[in-house]
Amino acid sequence: MEQKHKFNIGYAVFVFLSILAIQLWMAGRTIVTLEYSEFLTYLHDDKIAEVTVTQTRIEGTFTSPVDGKDHFVTQRVEPGFAAELEAAGVKFAGGSDQTWLTTLLSWILPAVFFVGIWALVIRKMGNQHGMGGLINIGKSKAKVYLERDTGVTFADVAGVDEAKAELQEIVAFLKDRDTYGRLGARMPKGILLVGPPGTGKTLLARAVAGEAEVPFFSISGSEFVEMFVGVGAARVRDLFEQARKAAPCIIFIDELDALGRARTAMSGFGGGDEKEQTLNQLLSELDGFDPSVGIVLLAATNRPEILDAALLRAGRFDRQVVVDRPERKGRADILKVHTRKVALDPEVNLDDIAGLTTGFTGADLANLVNEAAIVATRRGGKAVTEADMTAAVERIVAGSERKTRLLNPVERERVAYHELGHALAAASLPSADPVHKVSIVPRSIGALGYTLQRPTEDRFLITFDDLKDRMVVLLAGRASEDIVFGVKSTGASDDLAKVTDIARECVTRFGMSDAIGQAVLEQKAMQWLGNQQYDTGKKDYSEATAREIDLAVRALIDDAYARAKTILTECRADLDAGAALLLAQETITPDDFPPLKRSNGGAARLSAAKVTG
């Protein structure tokens, strides 16, 4: 496109200069240039028919042709000065400050300027990269990476071994289609990567392209939609057309939910029709291309529940790969990848750090390593130590310390007893996670103190006794305040919210209440964001059942609170001693206060999900 523009501009300049040259040549054949004294002679001899006078020039015609020319032009001289020169018999002529070059430039430069403006506007309108230009507004905005440009291989991906294994089959298909198709198998048309944010879905897609050594088209689902009707569908067509020309290749659509949201009866209102057209075009392209040519469509989303059913059927996205939060071994492998470029102390045990980070995603672990490096830099260390790693975990889980927030002595004492209540209850219950640290230093998340617990292992199945023990630990903070001060405070609001959620799920979702029975009364919609505001579960039960649910939930909470008060009453001496030590040191561990220890044989590990305020 740019070469075509350059040819047009050169052609226009050539035509303009040619016309200018012809005009100058024609003027030279019909116009004679006179000196001013000669003009006066012709004037005195009555050989001038008419004149046109300007500030610097005099133009006119002869009464009869002179040397075959009817017109003349001369540079004007001041009349008074001209009379004196004529009286003296001096030959004289008018002059101009301009040369032929300046005259020519005064003609050419304005024309070149306007032609340049015109060319710039056309080039912007026809931008090949689709940066908002009108001509190419229907062009795909996909970023194209060659295999060497992705910079990612499977060696850079850790903690998601099952997902990696499934995608390695796609790489094998792309590299050796004949071998893998010898039994009639075909390569999946589309692979949907599903998982919580930060688990490495985009990284996996780029690793597939890097391993397969094929072009990689990367685009976000939101980039298909513009304010102009039909643009999204045009970009889908252009994207697949580019992919067919570059096959074998990989197309990666990130945030597919922005493009493939389920269609409803109201989709055509409020601009939804444009998104529906774009989705229809994507469905058509998925049906239209042959996977044997080597085009693989990868997509990623963290909200699979809102995708259109037509998009997920077999023959379009044939395979769904779950990229979930890593387990302990996976977290250790991820930490090894992220600490390659960090000056790490040889004494750091990454397996222990992996145990401290239950529930962390790959992105969380990358942030953890970076925060630990910042902590080490701030203290002037030469390498990142295990203490720096632990401080970074606490920074991510509980927020930064706010030592400038000064509590009055009464509040500090209440917070100390509250946190010791959590810690002693956790140390007394068999299924509760062991205590890692107790602190009354306020944190940026709003907590005036916190108790960190350390699970001995990743757990995927929880018993009713485990859940009841969790409720006891959560309510032990308020129970401690009640025992010591006899007055409740607002400091347990977050604990009460968590206890209520656990008790309600025991009754309505897990069938753990004898009064209600083993029935699921509320279903929680599957979603990866972990945000309760997206819970659209139906509540199909009567008002009488709702009352029974409320009573059962209350009974579980009251029982847990009574157990917490009993435990703390029995160890009141430890409660007072631990609170006094906590007030003196602000932060204590089981090594500082032995009653917090429990011999369970497990290594010390910190849970991101076990922060009790």
KEKOL-823442 format. One record per residue: y, z, x of N, C-alpha, C in turn. Coordinates in steps of 0.1 Angstrom, whole numbers, plus 5000, padded with zeros to 4 digits. Each point is the difference from the previous one (the first is absolute). Layout:
! KEKOL-823442
YZXYZXYZX/...
//
This chain:
! KEKOL-823442
498850005008501250004992501350005009/499950085010501250005009500349875007/499049925004500249875006500649914990/499650004988500649924990501550034998/500450135001501450034999500849955011/499450015012500749955012500349855000/499049934995500249854999501149974990/500050074989501149974990501350035005/500250115008501350045005500549895010/499149965009500349905010500449874994/499349964989500349884993501450014994/500450114994501350024994501149995010/499850075012501049995010500249865005/498949935002500149865005500849914990/499750014987500749924990501550045000/500350135002501450045000500749945012/499550015011500649955012500249855000/499049934994500049864999501249954991/500150074988501149974991501450035007/500150115007501250035007500449895011/499049965007500249895010500449874994/499449974989500449874993501450014995/500450124995501450014995501049995011/499750065012500949995011500149865005/498949935000500049865005500849914991/499850024987500749924990501550035001/500450135002501450035001500649945013/499249995011500549945012500349854998/499349934991500249864998501249974992/500550094991501149974991501250085003/500050105009501150095002500449995015/501349985003500650005013500750135003/499850055012500750135004501249965008/501250054995501349965007500550125007/500849985011500850105005501250024991/500650115001501150034990501249915003/500349975012501149915003499749864995/498849955001499649874994500250004985/499750114994500250024985501449984997/500950075008501549984997500449865001/499549935010500449865002499649914988/498750024996499649934988500850044988/500450124999500850054989501449935000/500649995012501449945001499949854997/498849945003499949864998499549964986/500050104991499549994986498649944999/499150055009498649954999499150114994/500650114995499250114994500249994985/498949994993500049984985500150144993/499250095004500050134994499350105009/500450134999499550105009499650134992/499150075006499650144994500250105012/500950094997500450105011499350134997/499450065011499450144999500750075011/499650135002500750085010499849955015/498849935002499749965014499849855001/499849934989499749865000500849914991/500149875003500649914991499049884998/499749974988499049894997500749904991/499749885001500649904992499449865001/500849904995499549865001501249915005/499649895006501049905005500449914989/501149945001500449894991499249885002/499649985013499049895003499150055011/498849965000499050055010500549995014/499750105008500250015014498750005007/499749905008498749985007498950014990/500249944988499050004990499750134993/500950105002499850124993501250034991/499650054987501150024990500550155001/499250095005500450145000500350065014/500850105000500350065013500050154998/499950075011500150155000500750045013/500850105000500750055012500250154999/500250065011500250145000501550034999/500450084991501450024997500750085011/501349975003500950075009501250054992/500550125005501150064993501249904999/500549974988501049894999501250015009/500650125001501250025009499749975014/498850055005499649985014499749855002/499449944990499749855001501349925001/501150044993501249925001500650015014/499950125006500550015014499249925010/498750004998499149925009500349854998/500349964988500249854997501449965006/501050094999501349975005499949995016/499150085006499949995014499149895005/499449934990499249885004498650045006/499550124996498850055005498849964991/498949955005498949974992499250144997/499850024988499450134997499049984988/499050114999499050004990499750144996/499550014988499650144995498650035005/499850135000498750055005499450104991/498750055003499350104992499350095009/500050134996499350105007498449985000/499649934990498549984998499649885008/498750025006499449885007499049944990/499449895005499049934991498850094998/499750095010498850094998500350114990/501250065000500350104990500149944986/500549884999500049934987498649974995/499249965009498649974996499350134996/500250115007499450134997500550054986/501349974998500550054987499449934988/499449895003499349924989498550055000/499450025011498650025001499650154997/500850105006499550134999499950054986/501049984991499850044986498849944993/499749875003498949944994498750075006/499950025013498850075006499950144994/501050074998500050134994499350004987/500549924991499549994986498549955000/499749915009498649955001499150125004/500550085010499250115005499850104989/501050034992499850104989499049944990/500149874997499049944991498650015006/499849985013498750005006499450154999/500950105003499650145000499550044986/500749964990499650034986498749944997/499849875003498849934997498850075008/500350045012498950065008499650134994/501050084996499750134993499249984987/500449904993499349974987498649955003/499849945011498649955003499350075010/500350135002499350085010498550004998/499449975011498549984999499350134999/500750125003499350135000500250074986/500649934991500150064986500950125000/501050015008500850125000501149994989/499549984988501050004989500649874997/499649895008500749874997499549944987/500949924994499849954987498949895001/500149915010499149895001498650055002/499750105008498750055003499750134993/500650024989499850134993498650024995/499349894998498650004996499050015011/500550005012499150015012499550145002/498850015005499450135002500750075011/500250144999500650085010499050065009/498749965000499050065008500349985015/499850125007500149995014498749965006/500149905009498749955006499950055014/498850065003499750055013498849925006/500149965012498949955007499150125004/498749975003499150115003500550095012/500849945009500550095011501250084996/500649964988501350074996499750124992/498850024994499850124992499950125009/499549985012499950115010499150124996/499149974990499150104995498649954999/499150085005498549974998499350124994/498749994998499350114995500050125009/500249985013500150115009501250094998/501049944993501250084997499850074986/498949984993499850064987498950115001/500350124996499050105000500050094987/498950074998500050094989499649944986/499849865000499649944988498849905003/498950065005498949925005499449924989/499850054988499449924989500849884997/501350024998500949894997500049905011/500050045012500049915012498749925000/498950064997498749935000500049894990/500650034988500049894990500949895004/501150035006500949895004499549925012/499150075008499549925012499149894995/499450014988499349894994500949884998/501250034995501049894998500349935013/500250075010500249945013498949925005/498850044998498849935003499949874992/500450004987500049884992501049905006/501250055004501049915005499749945013/499350075008499649955014498849914999/499150034992498749925000499549984985/500749914993499749984986498649944998/499649925009498749934999498950105000/500050095010498950105001499950094988/501250054995500050094989499849934987/500149875000499849934987498749934999/499150035010498749935000499150034989/500250124993499150034989500849984987/501149935000500749984988501150104997/500250105009501150094997501449945003/500950044992501449955002500950125003/501149975007500950105004500850054987/500250134999500750054988501449945000/500449964988501449944998501150105003/499850124995501150105002499450145002/500750075009499650145003501250094997/499850104991501150094997499850135007/501050045008499950135007500750104991/499350114997500550104990500050135007/501050084999500050135006501450064999/500150135003501350075000500949945010/501350034999501049955010499750065014/500249925010499950055014498650005005/499049944993498650015005499749885009/500949905002499749895009499649874994/500449984988499549874993500749885007/501350015002500749885007499449985014/499850115007499550005014498649935000/499250034990498749945000500149854998/500949964991500149854997500549935013/500950065007500549935013498950005010/499150115000498950005009499049894997/499849974988499149894996500549875006/501349974998500649885006499950005015/500350115006499950015015498649975005/499050064993498649985004499549854998/500449954988499649874996500749895008/501150035006500849905008500449884991/500650034988500449904991501550044996/500749904995501450034995499950104989/501150084999500050124991501349994992/499949974987501249994991500250134994/501150075002500350134995501250004991/499950054988501150014990499850124991/501150054995500050114991500049944985/499350074991500049964987501449994993/500950085004501349994994500849885005/499649945011500849885005499749874992/499150014990499849884992501049994989/500650114996500850014988501549995004/500749904993501449995002500750004986/501349985000500750004988499949874993/499649895007499849874994498649984994/500049954988498749984993499249895007/498750035002499149915006499950005015/500950085006500050015015498750075005/499550114993498850075005498849905000/499849934989498949914999500149895011/501249955002500249905011499650055014/500450135002499750065013498550025002/499350034989498550025001499449865003/500449904994499549865003500349965014/501250035005500449965013499250085010/499750134998499250085009498649955002/499449974989498649955001500049865006/501049924997500149875006500150015016/500850095004500150025015498750055005/499350094993498750055004499049895001/500049914991499049895001500249925012/501249985004500349925012499650075012/500150135000499750085012498650065001/499249964989498650065000499249975012/499150095005499850134994501150105003/500350084990501150105001499850114991/500950105001499950124991501450014993/499950024987501250044992500050144997/501150085003500050144997501250034991/499750054988501050044991500150154999/501050065005500250155000500650044987/499750124995500650054988499749904988/498749974998499649914990500550044986/500150134998500450054987501349964995/500949965010501349954996499949864994/498949935003499849864995499050004989/498950085001498949994991499950114990/501150054995500050114990499349944987/499350084993499349964988501049954990/499649894993500849944990499850074987/501150024992500050064987500749914990/499950054987500749934990501549995001/500650095008501450005002500449945013/499149925007500349955013501149905000/500149934989501049895000501550054998/500250134998501350054998500550065013/501350005002500750065011499649945014/499849875000499749945013498650005004/499150064991498650005003499349875000/500549904993499449874999500049935013/501050025008500049945014498950065008/499750135000498950065007498749954995/499949984987498849964994499749855005/501049925001499849865005499550015014/500650085008499650025014498550045001/499650104992498750055000499049894995/500449924990499149894995499849905011/501149975008499949905011499050055011/500150135003499150065010498649994995/499750034987498749994995499549865001/500949904997499649865000499649965015/500850055009499749975014498750065005/499750124996498850065003498849934995/500149944988499049924995499949865006/501149955006500149875005499549975014/500150105009499649975014498650035003/499549935009498650015004499950095012/499250114999500050095012499249945012/499349894998499349945011501049935010/501249984996501049945009500550115010/499750134997500450105009501350084997/500350004987501250084996499550134994/500550115005499750134995501250074995/500050054988501150074994499750155001/500950075007500050155001501250054992/499850114993501150074993499850155001/501150074999499950155001500850064989/499650114995500750074989499650155001/500950094996499650144998500050044985/500149894991500050034986499149904993/498750005003499149904994499950024985/500350114994499850024986501049924992/501149955005500949924992499949855003/499049965007499949855003499349944988/500449874998499449924989498549985002/499350014989498549995000499649865005/500849904996499649865004500149985015/500850085007500249995014498850075007/499350094994499050085007498649954997/499949904991498649954996499449935012/498749995000499249935010500449855000/500149955012500549865002501449995004/500750114999501450015004500150105012/500150134996499850105011498650054999/499149935008498650034999499650145005/500850055009499650125007501250105001/499750124996501050105001499650105010/500850025010499750095011500950124999/499450124999500750134999500450055014/501250015003500550065013500650144997/499150105001500350134996500550095012/500450124997500450095010498850035010/500350005012498950025010499450145000/498750015003499350125002500450065014/499450115003500350075013499849915012/498849935001499749925011501049885000/500349944989500949894999501450055005/500450124996501450055004500050015016/498950055005499950015015500249865007/499349904994500149875006501449944998/500650034989501449954998500950075010/499950135002500850075010499849945014/498849965004499749945013500849875001/500149924989500749875000501550035002/500550104993501550025000500550085013/499150065007500350075012499949925013/499649874998499949925012501249995008/501249994993501349985007500750135001/499450114998500750135001499450085012/500950075007499650085011499350134995/498749994999499350114993499350095011/500250134997499450105009498449995000/499349995011498649995000499350114992/500650124998499450114994500049984985/500749914994500149984986498749954994/499450074991498849964993500449934987/499949875000500449924988499150034988/498750045003499150044989500550124992/500650105008500550124993501349964992/500849915006501249964993499649924987/498949925001499649944988499650104989/499450115004499750104991501250074993/501149995007501250064995500749914989/499549884998500849904993499249954988/499350094993499249954988501049944990/499649884995500949934990501049915006/500250005013501049915006499549855000/500949914998499749865001500349955014/499649875003500349955013501550005003/500849974990501550015003500450145003/499550104993500350145002499650045014/498949955005499550045014500949935010/500449884997501049935010501350085000/500450054989501350085000499750135007/498850064998499750125007500149995015/499549895006500049985014501549995005/500749924992501549985003500750145000/499850084989500750124999499650105012/498749995004499650095011500649965013/500249865002500749965012501450045000/500750004988501350054999500150155003/499150074995500050155003499950025015/499049935006499850015015501349965007/500649904996501349955007501150104998/500150064988501050104997499950125009/498850055003499850125008500049965015/500149875004500049965014498749995006/498949994992498749995006499749875006/499050005009499549875007498949934992/499450074991498949944992500050074987/499349934990499950064987498750095000/500350134996498950105000499550024986/498950085000499450034986501050084992/500850085007501050084992501049914994/500449895007500949914995499449934987/498849975001499349934989500050104988/499650125002500050104989501450024994/501050005009501450024994500449884992/499549885004500349884992499350004987/498750055000499350014987500850104990/500450115005500850094992501349944996/500649925008501349934997499749914988/498949925000499749914990499650074987/499250105001499450074989501050094993/500750085007500850104994501549975002/500449905007501449975003500550075012/501249975004500650065012500550144997/500050085011500450144998501650014997/500350094992501550024997500350145003/500150035013500350145004501450044996/500949904997501450044996500050064986/498949984992500050054987499650155001/501050094999499850145002499750074987/498850074999499750074988500450155002/500450064989500450155001498750075002/500150135005498750085003499150014988/500550014988499150024988499249874998/500749895001499349874998499049985011/500350025012499149985011498750094998/500250124996498850094998499249944988/500649964990499249944988499349885004/500649915008499449885005498850035009/500250115009498950045009498850054992/500250084990498850054992499449884992/500849914995499549894993499149915008/500449975012499249925009498750075005/500250135003498850085004499050014989/500550004987499150004989499149875000/500649895002499249875001499050015011/500550055012499149995012498850104998/500350124995498950104999499049964989/500449944990499149954989499149895006/500649905008499349905006498950055009/500450115008499150055009498850084994/500250044987499150084993499049934992/500349874996499149924992499149915008/498849994996499049925008500349855001/500449954989500249854999501449955003/500950105002501449965004500149955014/500949915002500249955014500650115009/499650015012500650115009501449985003/500750115003501450005002500349955015/501049915001500449955013501350075005/501050024991501250055004500850054988/500750115002500950054989501450025006/501049954992501450015005500950034989/501150065003501150034991501349935004/499849905009501249925004500249894990/501149994993500349904990499849865005/499549914992499849865003500849914991/500249885005500949904994499549964986/498750024997499549964987500450104989/500650105004500550104990499250135000/498950015007499250125001500750105009/500050134995500550115007499050055010/498849974999498950035009498849914996/499050015009498849924997498850065007/498849974993498750035006499249885002/499649975012499249885002498550035002/499249934993498650025000499349895007/498850025005499349905009498649984994/499749894994498749974995499049985012/498850044998499049985011499449865000/500249924989499549874999500649924989/499949875000500449924988499150034989/500550024988499250034988500249904989/498949954994500149904990499550054986/499350125000499550064988500450155000/500650044989500550134999499450074988/499550125002499450084989501050084992/499550054989500950084991500450125007/499150075008500450125008501149965010/499949885006501049975010501449994994/500049944988501349984993500550134995/499150094996500550144996500650075012/499349995012500550065012501449955004/500249874998501349945003501150064991/499650024987501050054991500450155004/499050075005500250145004501050005012/499749915010500950005012501449964996/500249904991501349964995500750114993/499350084992500750114993500150135007/499450015012500150125008501450035005/500849905002501450035004500750084989/500049954988500650074989499450144998/498650015001499350124998500550105011/500249965012500550095010501450054997/500949924995501350044996499950104989/499149984990499850094989499550145004/499150005010499450125004501150095008/500749935009501050075009501350034993/500549914993501450014994500050034985/498949964993500050034986500849904992/500649905006500949904993499649865005/499949914991499749865004501249935004/499949895008501249925004499749864998/500949915003499949864998499349935011/499650085011499449945012498749944997/499350034989498749954998499949884990/501249944998500049894990499149885004/500049965013499249895005498550044999/499750135003498650044999499550004986/500850044991499750004985499749864995/500849905005499849864996498749955005/499650035012498749965006498950064992/500150134998498950074993499849954986/501149974993499949954986499349865000/500349925010499449865001498550025002/499650095010498650025003499350054987/500550104994499450064988499849904989/501149924998499949904989499049895002/499949965013499049905003498650054999/499850135004498750064998499550004985/501050024991499750004986499949864994/500949925003500149874993499349885006/499850015014499449885007498650035006/499850135004498850035007498950074991/500450034988499050074991499550135005/500950085006499650125006500250134992/500549984988500350114991498950014989/499450124999499050024990500650004986/501250044998500750004987500249864995/500349905009500449874996498749915000/499150025009498849925001500249905011/498849935002500049895011500549874994/501249994998500649884995501349965007/500249875003501249965006501049974989/501150085000501049994989501249935005/500349995013501149935005499549925012/500349875000499649915011501249965008/499950015013501149975009499949865004/501149924998499949865004499949995015/499249905005499849995014501349945006/500550075010501249955007500050065014/500649935009499950045014501250085005/501050004991501350075005499950155000/499150054992499950155000501250064993/500649934991501250054993499750034986/500250124995499650034987500849924989/501149955003500849934990499349874996/499149955007499349884997498750034992/499750134997498950034992500149964985/499349904996500149954987498750034992/499350115004498850034993500250044986/499149964991500150024986499550154997/500550054989499650144996499549994986/498749974999499449974986499350134996/500850104995499450124995500950064989/499550084992500850064989500950115005/500850054991500950115003499250135002/498950014993499250125002499450005013/499549885005499449995013501150035011/501249954997501150025010500350155002/499950084989500250145001498850075008/498849954998498950055007500149975015/500649885003500249975014501050095007/501150024992501050095006499550145002/499150054991499550145002499050005012/499249895001499150005011500749995014/501149925000500849995013500650145003/500550074990500650135002499050105005/498849994994499050095004499649985015/499949885005499749975014501150065009/501249974996501250055008500050155001/499850074988500150144999498850065009/498949944999498850065008500349985015/500649895004500349985014501150105005/500950034991501150095004499450145001/499150044991499450135001499250025012/499249895004499350015013500950015012/501149935000500950015011500650145001/500450064989500550145001498950105005/498849974996498950095004499849995015/500049885005499849985015501150065008/501249984996501250065007500150154999/499650054989500050154998499050065009/498949945002499050065009500449995015/500849905003500449995014501550025001/500550104993501550035000500450045014/499250075007500550045014500249885009/499049914999500249875008501249924995/500350014987501149934994501350055006/500150135000501350075006500149975015/498950015007500149985015500349865003/499449914993500249865003501549964996/500550054989501449974996501050055011/499750125005500950065010500049915013/498749965004499949915012500749874997/499949944988500649874997501550025000/500650114995501450025000500550015015/499250055009500450025013499949875008/499049924998499849885008500349874993/500250004986500349894992498849904998/499249985011498849924999498850075006/498950004993498850065006498849914998/498950025008498849934999498850104999/498849964997498950104999499850075013/500449945012499950075012500950115001/501249994994501050115000499650114990/499349974989499750094990498549984996/499150075006498549984998499650004985/500650084991499549994986500049864994/500849915006500149874995498849915004/499250055010498949925005498850024990/499249895001498750004992499049935008/498850065002499049945009499249904991/500549875000499349904993499449895009/500250025013499449905009500849875001/501149994993500749875000501150005011/500349885005501149995009501350004992/501150045007501350024994500549864996/500349984987500549874996501150034989/501049914999501150024991499949894989/500250044988499949904989501449974995/500349874999501349954994500150044986/498850024993500050034986500050154997/499950085011499950144998501350075005/501149974995501250075003500450094988/500050135002500450094989501350065003/500949994991501350055002500250144993/
//
